[in-house]
Amino acid sequence: MAKPEHFNVLIVGAGLSGIGAGYHLQTECPGKSYVILEGRDAIGGTWDLFRYPGIRSDSDMYTLGYNFRPWREAKAIADGPSILQYVRDTARENGIDKKVRFHHRVMRAQWSSEEARWIVEAERSDTNEPLQFSCNFLFMCSGYYDYANGYLPEFPNADAFAGKLIHPQHWPDNLDYEGKRVVVIGSGATAVTLAPAMAEKAAHVTMLQRSPTYIVSRPSEDTLANSLRQKLPAMLAYQITRWKNVLLGMWFFRLARRKPEKVKAGIIGLIRKQLGPDYDVATHFTPRYNPWDQRLCLVPDGDLFREINAGRMSIVTDHIERFTQSGIKLKSGEELQADIIVTATGLQMKLFSGLEVSVDGTRIDLAKTMSYKGMMFSGVPNFAAAFGYTNASWTLKADLTCVYVCRLLRYMDRRGYRQCMPKRDPSVAELPWLDFTSGYVQRALHQLPRQGAKKPWRLYQNYARDLMALRFGSVKDGAMQFSK
């Protein structure tokens, strides 16, 4: 094999995080060469992959958007195609699209301390051709879930169903569901997006859930943002709205942690107001857990409640006994008739797209490392990963991660360092990486790194705190070890 093509920084993934990383690198470290390797054939990541009806954000675009590029559309809760266009426009306007290599699936990364560089092995996903790159710094921006497969539980007798069985991650082109009976299995963000969107054309949509999720209605447009944009420069209007939404989100999260019963009663009270006193809110909309033990589901302009009130959609809370030829038999004895069943049963987490990592010939099990500042890992040099917040927008943390990586690279250049690596303090107690009860997190805890009980090993899920630490805090904190 020919000598590997070398870059100062190699970014994996051309989605929301990877395009943001490219922008920060070329803006804040203009002397650094970089490339973005993307396993699929398009820019956009999540927003290019998912094509199901109603696909949209469950965060407002003033916080899901990049810090450096204002969101200018009227809708704050944006549809998937609009978000995809925003990401692609950002890439094109800044020349980042020219740095992307498509069909490059990254497989392995081997670090050499002697050479202070990574050898990255990739494979062409269209031809299976093996490829090699080398880089001084490896930046993973590939998200946290398996792009090839969603999570699908084993349903008894699923083969008996005569209709169409679809997972949202593999939505077929031109699926005709007009006038059809649809059952959507699930109660998470995908289900509450899909069900009301399909109800507009379907004969009827039933959302079948084992247990309820907290659902919050929010206007799809931000009145203040749209007003400010008429009066102020775009960036100033954007930053004011961004901080308004960040602070409101932080306040609500802290309130939910301090007074869970009060927040729970408030959310359920708003649902009762939407659905009326006769609706069985206790059964279908009252979760067994506290708010923010799992991520809240957002419905713009109360669309889910509107479809229920119109009779085009219903919610059934029950367990599946088995599939039948014509639908689903429930443990209560009821049978749901369906022409189409959609299994909105969630994601399957796959850390770093399944990348194999070794350091000086020793294979590293990243699940046994401790996460440093929520982005780097003990014992792994010159390696970072972008992960968003669980209690706020993904991009808020991804942007800060990019800022910190650029600060780290500049610091190393100024002092002639070739290697940086978080060194674990054995006295710091271990905690699970994510304190979240969602199924996709619980199923994957064994493959996730740990976090520590105190900074800089602690994940605080707090934007203001991270802003101070990552944008302004010292990169030399004792835990980060530098060498030449």
C-alpha positions as CSV (number, residue, x, y, z in Angstrom):
1,M,0.0,0.0,0.0
2,A,1.2,3.5,-0.9
3,K,2.4,5.9,1.9
4,P,-0.7,7.2,3.8
5,E,-2.0,10.6,2.9
6,H,-1.2,12.9,5.8
7,F,-3.3,15.7,7.5
8,N,-2.8,17.6,10.7
9,V,-6.4,16.8,11.7
10,L,-8.6,14.0,10.5
11,I,-12.4,14.4,11.1
12,V,-14.7,11.4,10.9
13,G,-18.3,12.2,9.9
14,A,-19.8,15.0,7.7
15,G,-23.0,15.6,9.7
16,L,-23.9,18.5,12.0
17,S,-20.8,18.0,14.2
18,G,-18.3,17.3,11.4
19,I,-19.2,20.4,9.4
20,G,-19.0,22.5,12.5
21,A,-15.5,21.0,13.3
22,G,-14.3,21.9,9.8
23,Y,-15.5,25.5,10.2
24,H,-13.8,25.9,13.6
25,L,-10.5,24.3,12.4
26,Q,-10.2,26.5,9.3
27,T,-11.2,29.6,11.3
28,E,-9.3,29.2,14.5
29,C,-6.4,27.0,13.3
30,P,-6.0,28.3,9.7
31,G,-2.5,26.7,9.3
32,K,-3.8,23.2,9.9
33,S,-4.6,20.8,7.1
34,Y,-7.7,18.7,7.6
35,V,-9.9,16.2,5.8
36,I,-13.4,14.9,6.6
37,L,-14.1,11.2,6.0
38,E,-17.7,10.3,5.5
39,G,-18.9,6.7,5.2
40,R,-22.1,7.6,3.4
41,D,-22.5,9.4,0.0
42,A,-23.8,12.8,1.3
43,I,-23.3,15.6,3.8
44,G,-25.8,15.8,6.6
45,G,-25.5,12.7,8.8
46,T,-28.7,12.2,10.8
47,W,-30.6,14.7,8.7
48,D,-29.7,13.0,5.4
49,L,-30.3,9.5,6.8
50,F,-33.8,9.8,8.2
51,R,-36.6,10.3,5.6
52,Y,-39.7,9.4,7.5
53,P,-42.9,11.6,7.4
54,G,-42.7,14.7,9.6
55,I,-38.9,14.3,10.4
56,R,-37.9,17.4,12.4
57,S,-35.8,18.6,15.2
58,D,-36.8,18.1,18.9
59,S,-34.7,21.1,19.8
60,D,-35.1,24.7,18.7
61,M,-32.9,25.8,15.8
62,Y,-31.5,28.8,17.8
63,T,-29.6,26.3,19.9
64,L,-29.4,23.4,17.5
65,G,-27.9,25.8,14.9
66,Y,-24.2,26.7,14.9
67,N,-23.0,29.4,17.1
68,F,-21.3,31.0,14.1
69,R,-24.2,30.9,11.6
70,P,-27.6,32.4,12.4
71,W,-30.8,30.4,11.7
72,R,-32.9,32.7,9.6
73,E,-36.1,30.7,8.9
74,A,-39.4,31.6,10.6
75,K,-39.8,28.1,12.2
76,A,-37.8,27.5,15.3
77,I,-38.8,23.8,15.4
78,A,-37.6,23.0,11.9
79,D,-38.3,20.1,9.6
80,G,-35.5,17.7,8.5
81,P,-35.1,19.0,4.9
82,S,-34.6,22.6,6.2
83,I,-32.0,21.4,8.8
84,L,-30.2,19.4,6.1
85,Q,-30.2,22.4,3.8
86,Y,-28.8,24.6,6.6
87,V,-25.9,22.1,7.2
88,R,-25.1,21.8,3.5
89,D,-25.3,25.6,3.0
90,T,-22.8,26.0,5.9
91,A,-20.5,23.5,4.3
92,R,-20.7,25.0,0.8
93,E,-20.4,28.7,1.8
94,N,-17.2,28.0,3.8
95,G,-15.6,25.6,1.3
96,I,-15.9,22.7,3.8
97,D,-17.7,20.5,1.3
98,K,-14.4,20.4,-0.7
99,K,-12.7,18.7,2.3
100,V,-15.2,15.8,2.4
101,R,-14.3,12.3,1.1
102,F,-17.4,10.3,0.6
103,H,-17.8,6.5,0.9
104,H,-14.8,6.5,3.3
105,R,-15.8,4.2,6.2
106,V,-13.2,4.4,9.0
107,M,-12.3,1.0,10.5
108,R,-9.2,1.2,12.6
109,A,-6.9,3.8,14.2
110,Q,-3.4,3.0,15.5
111,W,-1.4,5.6,17.5
112,S,2.4,5.7,17.5
113,S,4.0,7.7,20.3
114,E,7.3,7.6,18.6
115,E,5.9,9.3,15.4
116,A,3.2,11.2,17.3
117,R,0.6,10.3,14.7
118,W,-2.3,8.1,14.0
119,I,-2.5,5.7,11.1
120,V,-6.2,5.5,10.2
121,E,-7.4,2.6,8.1
122,A,-10.6,3.2,6.0
123,E,-12.5,1.3,3.4
124,R,-14.4,2.5,0.4
125,S,-18.0,1.6,1.2
126,D,-18.8,1.5,-2.6
127,T,-15.8,-0.6,-3.8
128,N,-14.4,-2.1,-0.6
129,E,-11.0,-0.7,-1.5
130,P,-8.7,-0.3,1.6
131,L,-7.3,3.1,2.3
132,Q,-4.8,4.6,4.7
133,F,-4.4,8.1,6.1
134,S,-2.2,9.5,8.8
135,C,-2.9,12.5,11.1
136,N,-1.6,14.2,14.2
137,F,-5.0,14.6,15.7
138,L,-8.1,12.4,15.3
139,F,-11.5,14.1,15.8
140,M,-14.6,11.8,15.9
141,C,-17.8,13.5,14.8
142,S,-19.8,10.4,13.8
143,G,-22.5,10.6,16.5
144,Y,-23.4,7.8,18.9
145,Y,-25.7,5.4,17.1
146,D,-25.5,2.7,14.4
147,Y,-26.3,4.2,11.0
148,A,-26.8,0.8,9.5
149,N,-29.3,-0.6,12.0
150,G,-32.0,0.8,14.3
151,Y,-33.0,-1.1,17.5
152,L,-35.7,-3.7,16.8
153,P,-36.9,-6.0,19.6
154,E,-37.9,-9.5,18.7
155,F,-41.7,-9.4,18.3
156,P,-43.4,-12.8,18.7
157,N,-44.8,-14.1,15.4
158,A,-43.7,-11.0,13.5
159,D,-43.5,-13.0,10.2
160,A,-47.2,-13.7,10.4
161,F,-48.1,-10.0,9.6
162,A,-49.3,-9.7,6.0
163,G,-48.9,-6.0,5.8
164,K,-45.8,-3.8,5.6
165,L,-43.5,-3.7,8.6
166,I,-41.1,-0.7,8.6
167,H,-38.4,0.7,10.8
168,P,-38.1,4.5,10.6
169,Q,-34.4,4.3,10.0
170,H,-35.0,2.5,6.8
171,W,-38.0,4.3,5.4
172,P,-38.9,3.1,1.9
173,D,-39.2,5.6,-0.9
174,N,-42.8,6.6,-1.9
175,L,-44.6,4.5,0.7
176,D,-48.3,4.9,0.1
177,Y,-50.1,5.1,3.4
178,E,-53.0,7.2,2.3
179,G,-56.3,5.7,3.6
180,K,-54.4,2.9,5.4
181,R,-54.6,1.8,9.0
182,V,-51.2,2.4,10.6
183,V,-49.9,1.3,14.0
184,V,-46.8,3.1,15.3
185,I,-45.0,1.1,18.0
186,G,-43.2,3.4,20.4
187,S,-43.6,6.6,22.5
188,G,-40.3,8.4,22.0
189,A,-39.3,11.3,19.8
190,T,-39.6,9.4,16.5
191,A,-43.1,8.0,17.4
192,V,-44.5,11.4,18.4
193,T,-43.2,12.9,15.2
194,L,-44.3,10.2,12.9
195,A,-47.8,9.4,14.2
196,P,-49.4,12.9,13.8
197,A,-47.6,13.4,10.4
198,M,-49.0,10.1,9.1
199,A,-52.4,10.8,10.6
200,E,-53.0,13.6,8.1
201,K,-53.3,11.1,5.2
202,A,-53.9,7.7,6.8
203,A,-57.3,6.2,7.6
204,H,-56.2,6.1,11.2
205,V,-53.0,6.0,13.2
206,T,-52.7,4.2,16.5
207,M,-49.6,4.9,18.6
208,L,-49.0,1.8,20.7
209,Q,-46.8,2.3,23.8
210,R,-45.8,0.1,26.7
211,S,-45.6,3.1,28.9
212,P,-46.0,6.9,28.5
213,T,-43.4,9.6,27.9
214,Y,-43.4,13.2,28.9
215,I,-44.8,15.2,26.0
216,V,-44.5,19.0,25.9
217,S,-46.2,21.2,23.3
218,R,-44.3,24.3,22.1
219,P,-44.9,26.8,19.3
220,S,-43.1,26.0,16.1
221,E,-42.2,29.7,15.7
222,D,-40.3,31.8,18.2
223,T,-42.2,35.1,18.2
224,L,-39.4,37.0,19.9
225,A,-36.8,35.7,17.4
226,N,-38.9,36.6,14.4
227,S,-39.5,40.1,15.8
228,L,-35.8,40.7,16.7
229,R,-34.7,39.6,13.2
230,Q,-36.8,42.5,11.7
231,K,-35.1,45.1,13.9
232,L,-31.5,43.9,14.6
233,P,-28.5,42.5,12.7
234,A,-29.0,38.8,12.0
235,M,-26.2,37.6,14.3
236,L,-27.2,39.8,17.2
237,A,-30.8,38.7,17.0
238,Y,-29.7,35.1,16.8
239,Q,-27.4,35.3,19.8
240,I,-30.1,37.0,22.0
241,T,-32.6,34.3,21.1
242,R,-30.0,31.6,21.6
243,W,-29.1,32.7,25.1
244,K,-32.8,33.2,26.0
245,N,-33.5,29.6,25.0
246,V,-30.3,28.2,26.7
247,L,-31.2,29.9,30.0
248,L,-34.8,28.9,29.8
249,G,-33.7,25.3,29.1
250,M,-31.3,25.3,32.0
251,W,-33.8,26.8,34.4
252,F,-36.4,24.2,33.4
253,F,-34.0,21.3,33.8
254,R,-32.9,22.5,37.3
255,L,-36.5,23.0,38.3
256,A,-37.3,19.4,37.2
257,R,-34.4,18.0,39.2
258,R,-35.3,20.1,42.3
259,K,-39.1,19.8,42.2
260,P,-39.9,16.8,40.0
261,E,-43.5,16.4,41.3
262,K,-44.3,20.1,40.6
263,V,-42.9,19.9,37.1
264,K,-44.7,16.6,36.5
265,A,-48.0,18.0,37.6
266,G,-47.5,21.1,35.4
267,I,-46.7,19.0,32.3
268,I,-49.7,16.7,32.8
269,G,-52.0,19.7,33.6
270,L,-51.1,21.2,30.2
271,I,-51.9,17.9,28.5
272,R,-55.3,17.8,30.2
273,K,-56.0,21.3,29.0
274,Q,-55.2,20.2,25.4
275,L,-57.2,16.9,25.5
276,G,-60.1,17.8,27.8
277,P,-61.3,16.4,31.1
278,D,-62.7,13.2,29.7
279,Y,-59.5,11.9,28.2
280,D,-57.6,9.2,30.1
281,V,-54.4,11.2,30.7
282,A,-53.5,9.1,33.7
283,T,-53.1,6.0,31.6
284,H,-51.7,7.4,28.3
285,F,-49.7,10.5,29.4
286,T,-48.4,10.0,32.9
287,P,-44.9,8.4,33.0
288,R,-43.6,6.2,35.8
289,Y,-40.4,8.2,36.0
290,N,-39.6,11.9,36.8
291,P,-39.2,14.6,34.2
292,W,-35.7,14.6,32.6
293,D,-34.8,11.1,33.8
294,Q,-35.3,10.6,30.1
295,R,-35.4,13.2,27.4
296,L,-38.7,15.1,27.1
297,C,-40.6,14.7,23.8
298,L,-41.5,17.9,22.0
299,V,-44.6,18.4,19.8
300,P,-44.7,21.6,17.8
301,D,-48.0,23.5,18.0
302,G,-49.6,20.6,19.8
303,D,-49.9,18.6,16.6
304,L,-50.2,15.2,18.3
305,F,-53.0,16.5,20.6
306,R,-54.8,18.1,17.5
307,E,-54.8,14.7,15.7
308,I,-56.2,12.9,18.7
309,N,-58.9,15.5,19.2
310,A,-59.8,15.2,15.5
311,G,-60.2,11.4,15.8
312,R,-57.5,10.7,13.2
313,M,-55.1,9.3,15.8
314,S,-55.4,7.4,19.1
315,I,-53.0,6.1,21.8
316,V,-53.1,2.6,23.2
317,T,-51.0,1.7,26.3
318,D,-50.6,-2.0,26.4
319,H,-48.1,-4.8,25.8
320,I,-47.7,-6.9,22.6
321,E,-48.6,-10.5,22.9
322,R,-47.9,-11.4,19.3
323,F,-48.3,-10.2,15.7
324,T,-51.2,-11.6,13.7
325,Q,-51.8,-11.7,10.0
326,S,-53.9,-8.5,10.2
327,G,-52.2,-6.6,13.0
328,I,-51.2,-7.0,16.7
329,K,-52.7,-9.0,19.5
330,L,-52.3,-7.2,22.8
331,K,-51.9,-8.8,26.3
332,S,-55.2,-7.2,27.3
333,G,-56.9,-9.3,24.6
334,E,-57.6,-6.5,22.2
335,E,-56.4,-6.7,18.6
336,L,-55.2,-3.7,16.6
337,Q,-55.9,-4.0,12.9
338,A,-53.2,-2.6,10.6
339,D,-52.1,-2.3,7.0
340,I,-48.7,-0.8,8.0
341,I,-46.8,-1.3,11.3
342,V,-44.0,1.2,12.0
343,T,-41.5,0.0,14.7
344,A,-40.4,3.4,16.2
345,T,-38.5,1.4,18.8
346,G,-35.4,3.5,19.0
347,L,-31.7,3.7,18.1
348,Q,-28.9,1.3,18.6
349,M,-25.9,3.0,20.1
350,K,-22.5,2.4,18.4
351,L,-19.7,4.4,19.8
352,F,-17.3,6.0,17.3
353,S,-19.0,3.9,14.5
354,G,-17.3,0.8,15.8
355,L,-13.8,2.2,15.4
356,E,-11.0,-0.1,16.6
357,V,-8.4,1.9,18.5
358,S,-4.9,0.9,19.6
359,V,-2.1,2.9,21.2
360,D,1.5,1.7,20.7
361,G,0.3,-1.7,19.6
362,T,-2.1,-2.2,22.6
363,R,-5.9,-2.4,21.8
364,I,-7.9,0.1,23.8
365,D,-11.3,-0.8,25.1
366,L,-12.8,2.7,25.2
367,A,-15.5,1.4,27.6
368,K,-12.8,1.0,30.2
369,T,-11.5,4.6,29.8
370,M,-12.7,7.7,31.7
371,S,-14.1,10.6,29.8
372,Y,-12.3,13.9,30.1
373,K,-14.4,17.0,29.8
374,G,-17.0,14.9,28.0
375,M,-14.8,14.7,24.8
376,M,-11.4,13.0,25.4
377,F,-10.5,9.7,27.0
378,S,-7.9,8.6,29.5
379,G,-4.9,6.9,28.0
380,V,-5.8,7.9,24.4
381,P,-3.5,10.6,22.9
382,N,-4.5,13.3,20.4
383,F,-8.1,12.0,20.2
384,A,-11.4,13.8,20.8
385,A,-15.1,13.2,20.1
386,A,-18.1,15.5,19.7
387,F,-21.0,14.5,21.9
388,G,-24.0,16.7,22.5
389,Y,-26.1,17.2,25.6
390,T,-28.8,14.9,26.7
391,N,-30.8,17.7,28.3
392,A,-30.3,20.4,25.7
393,S,-29.3,20.8,22.0
394,W,-26.6,18.6,20.5
395,T,-24.8,21.5,18.8
396,L,-24.3,23.5,22.0
397,K,-21.8,21.0,23.3
398,A,-20.4,20.1,19.9
399,D,-19.6,23.8,19.2
400,L,-17.8,24.0,22.6
401,T,-15.9,20.8,21.9
402,C,-14.6,22.2,18.6
403,V,-13.5,25.5,20.4
404,Y,-11.6,23.5,23.0
405,V,-9.9,21.2,20.4
406,C,-8.7,24.3,18.5
407,R,-7.4,25.9,21.8
408,L,-5.6,22.6,22.6
409,L,-4.0,22.5,19.2
410,R,-2.8,26.1,19.4
411,Y,-1.4,25.6,22.9
412,M,0.6,22.6,21.7
413,D,1.9,24.5,18.7
414,R,3.1,27.4,20.9
415,R,5.0,25.1,23.2
416,G,6.2,22.6,20.7
417,Y,4.2,19.7,22.1
418,R,3.4,16.8,19.9
419,Q,1.2,14.8,22.2
420,C,-1.6,15.5,24.7
421,M,-3.4,12.8,26.7
422,P,-5.7,12.9,29.7
423,K,-4.1,10.9,32.5
424,R,-6.6,9.2,34.8
425,D,-6.4,9.9,38.6
426,P,-7.0,6.5,40.3
427,S,-8.5,8.3,43.3
428,V,-11.4,9.7,41.2
429,A,-14.5,7.5,41.7
430,E,-16.2,6.2,38.5
431,L,-19.8,7.0,37.5
432,P,-21.9,5.9,34.5
433,W,-21.2,8.1,31.5
434,L,-24.9,9.0,31.1
435,D,-27.3,9.3,34.0
436,F,-30.3,8.6,31.8
437,T,-32.9,5.8,32.0
438,S,-33.8,5.8,28.3
439,G,-33.7,2.3,26.8
440,Y,-31.1,3.1,24.2
441,V,-28.7,4.4,26.9
442,Q,-29.4,1.5,29.3
443,R,-28.8,-1.1,26.5
444,A,-25.4,0.4,25.7
445,L,-23.9,1.3,29.1
446,H,-21.5,-1.6,28.9
447,Q,-19.9,-0.1,25.7
448,L,-19.7,3.5,26.9
449,P,-16.7,5.1,28.7
450,R,-17.1,6.1,32.4
451,Q,-17.2,9.6,33.8
452,G,-15.6,10.7,37.1
453,A,-17.1,12.0,40.2
454,K,-15.3,15.4,39.9
455,K,-14.0,17.8,37.2
456,P,-12.4,17.6,34.7
457,W,-13.8,14.0,34.5
458,R,-17.4,14.9,35.4
459,L,-20.1,15.5,32.7
460,Y,-22.2,18.3,34.1
461,Q,-24.7,18.6,31.2
462,N,-24.6,22.4,31.8
463,Y,-23.9,24.8,29.0
464,A,-22.9,27.8,31.1
465,R,-20.5,25.7,33.1
466,D,-19.0,24.1,30.0
467,L,-18.7,27.5,28.3
468,M,-16.5,28.8,31.1
469,A,-14.4,25.6,31.3
470,L,-13.9,24.9,27.5
471,R,-13.8,28.4,26.1
472,F,-12.0,30.2,28.9
473,G,-10.5,27.6,31.3
474,S,-6.8,26.6,31.3
475,V,-5.9,23.7,29.0
476,K,-3.2,22.8,31.5
477,D,-5.1,21.5,34.4
478,G,-2.9,18.7,35.7
479,A,-5.1,15.9,34.2
480,M,-4.0,16.7,30.7
481,Q,-0.4,15.5,30.1
482,F,1.7,17.0,27.3
483,S,4.9,15.7,25.8
484,K,7.3,16.5,23.0
